[in-house]
Amino acid sequence: MTAILLAAIKITSVRAIISKGWSELGGEELPNVLYLGDCPHEWLFQQVKAVVHHGGAGTTACGLYNGKPTTIVPFFGDQPFWGAMVHAAGAGPAPINHKALNSKILAEAIEYCLTPEALAAARALSEKMINESGVEAATTRWEPITAISSASLATVGDLANNAVGVFVKPYEEYKKRRPEDSKHTSLAEQNLPSSSTSSEEQLATVKCEESESLHGKAVNNQKAKKEGSGTAGAMIRASATGFGNVLFGLSKGALVDIPVAAADGMRSVPQMYNHQAAADYGKVTDWKSGTTVAGKTFAHGMYEGFTDIFKETYKGKQKEGAAGVAKGLGKGLVSMTMKTSAGAVGLVAYPAQGICKSIYTAVKSTTRKRIEDAKTAEGNWLIKREVGNNLDQALLRKVPICTATNIVARVQRSSTCVYTEIPRSGAGSVDPRS
């Protein structure tokens, strides 16, 4: 597989980032090829011209969301479907069967992804994805049972993964931090003085070496104890972290995910018969917005729930007479039950969701700051490399990565970078992530 990727890269003369995958695979070292370990696709795909991968739903969505032409080499599940959809939209070539993959076919696919037509199609899909909230659109078509079932399954899946981590993470820490067994050589195996040395000198040398050996052994034993203690502590912390994740996942599912799904599901029920989308009360991003959405949901739910009894009954009478009154009254009662229930549940669910997001934002703020600093440093390096060192350093430190990229874009206009991913060995599959 690596040979096919490298041959296609040589044919197309592109720069490429190859994901090593779980097996830490590598290949021939080339100046235009970078073998990469774990890296967030959300950031990486913004830096390349095209992507090549197996066609998983998440990877495909990430590439298209960033407007990148995509080549898909599927091998199971829904991957052929996504490959066909990308090709139908013009954002990539036809999906390539992994059994038929060779360097020539892959090179042709990469060259297609670098055409203006493929780029335009990918950007058109990106604009649609950016302007559409797929999750919200799907949620508005749910009813409470489906919404609660989906949220419950997601919670159970997260709990299962976290529960496994309680036992797996400590073992991983043990493997990572396991101290090497101390190896000591016996006095007989050590270099002894030559036979020409006097017996007194030999005796003194042996005593000295014996003393040094004992001292070294004591030091090694002490070091081993410290390493062992550090390993045990790391294993305990890893297990405690996994157990904490289990408790957090259980609490989040019970207090946030499932109640929010229930509230959204109940709010969407009336649109099944009146064909009107549920009102948008805003997006929950923190505890303040969560409180605001909860208040609006409760107020409108109570008002609309009780008034819909009269509105739906009147509409039914206007359309179908006496029969319409019965139908309208039924719709009104359903609307009252669903909207008032959604308002009541939302009073707890949306503030809890906001608090959860606020905590997450606070905890992850350090990580975001590091990413911003790294981007700024990269931008400074790009400017210095392409423009030169004769720049105002005070100004340079304030230049963000986006500005730096725009400055050097003209210089690198002919350069192309493609990202590919090598699959896990033994999987019998092709998993290029470009």
Residue, then its C-alpha position, 0 to 999 in steps of 0.5 A: m500500500t505504501a508503495i502505491l501511495l508513493a508511486a502515485i505521489k511521484i507521478t503527480s509531483v505533489r506534496a503529500i501527508i500520509s497518515k501512518g495509522w494504528s500500525e505506525l507504518g512508514g516508507e521511503e523518505l522523500p522530501n515531499v512526503l510527511y508521515l504523520g501520526d494522530c492529528p485532528h482532521e478538523w485542523l489538518f484538512q484546512q491545510v491541504k488541497a485534496v483528501v484521499h481516504h476510505g470514505g467513512a461518514g465522519t472523514t467524508a463530512c470533514g473533508l467536504y465541510n472544508g471544501k476539499p475535493t475527495t477521492i474515496v477508496p471504500f472497503f466496507g459498510d456505507q463507504p461505497f455509498w459516500g464515494a458515489m455521493v461525492h462523485a455524483a456531486g462532482a467533488g471527486p472521482a468515482p470510488i476506487n475499489h481497493k482491490a483494483l487500486n494501483s498507482k496509475i489509478l490513484a494518480e489519475a484520481i488525485e489529478y482530478c481532485l486538483t482540477p478547478e471543476a472538482l474544487a468548485a463542486a467541493r466548495a459548493l458542498s461546503e457552503k451548503m453544509i456550513n449554512e445548514s444544521g444537519v443535526e437540527a434538521a434531523t431533530t425536527r423530524w423526530e418524535p419523543i420516542t425516537a429522540i429519547s431512544s437515540a440519546s439513550l443508545a448514545t449514552v450507553g455507548d459512551l458508558a461502555n467505552n468509558a467502562v472499558g477504559v477503567f481497565v484498559k487505560p491502566y494497562e496502557e500506562y503500565k506498558k508505556r511506563r514499565p521500567e526496564d529490568s536492571k541488568h547487572t553483570s557478575l564480577a566474573e564477567q567484568n573486566l579483571p586486571s591482566s595477569s601481569t598485575s601484582s596480586e595486591e593490585q588485583l585484590a585492590t582492584v577487585k574490592c574497588e569494583e565490588s564496591e562500585s558494583l554494590h553501589g550501582k546496584a543500590v542506585n539501580n534498585q532505588k531508581a527501579k522502586k521510584e519508577g515502579s511507584g510512578t508506574a503504579g501511581a500512573m495506573i491508579r490515576a488512569s483507572a480513576t480517570g476512566f471511572g470518573n468518565v463513567l460517572f460523568g457520562l452517566s450524569k451527562g446522559a441522564l441530566v442533559d442529553i436525554p432530557v434535551a432530546a425529549a424536549d426537542g422531540m416533544r416540540s417537534v410533534p405538532q409539525m407532523y400535522n401542521h407542517q410548520a417547523a418548530a420555533d427557533y429559540g436560539k442555540v445553547t452555547d453556555w449557561k446564559s444562553g441555556t437559561t434564555v432558551a429554557g425561558k423561551t421554551f417554557a413561556h411559548g410552550m405554555y401559551e401556545g399549548f393552551t391556545d392551540i386547542f382553540k386555534e386547531t378546533y377553529k381551523g378544523k371547523q372552517k375546513e371540514g365542519a363538525a368532523g373538523v371540530a373533532k380533529g382540530l380538538g384532538k390536534g389541540l390536545v396533542s399540541m397542548t400536551m407536547k408543548t407544555s411538557a417540552g417547556a417543563v422539561g426544557l426548564v431543567a434540560y437547557p440550563a443543564q446543557g448550557i452549564c455542561k458546555s460552559i464547564y467544557t469551554a473552561v476546561k479546554s481553554t488552555t488547549r485552545k490557547r496552545i493551538e492559537d499560539a502554535k498557529t501564530a508561531e507557524g504564521n511567523w515562521l512562514i512569513k520569515r521564510e518566504v518574505g525574509n528576516n527584515l521585518d518588524q519583530a514587534l509587528l510579526r508577533k501579532v500576525p495571525i496564521c491566516t494573514a501569514t498564509n495569505i501573504v505566502a499564498r502567492v509564492q506557494r501557488s504552484s505547490t500542492c499538498v495531498y493528505t493520505e492515510i495508510p490503513r491498519s495492517g492486516a485489515g485487508s483494506v485501503d484507508p488513504r485519508s487525503 
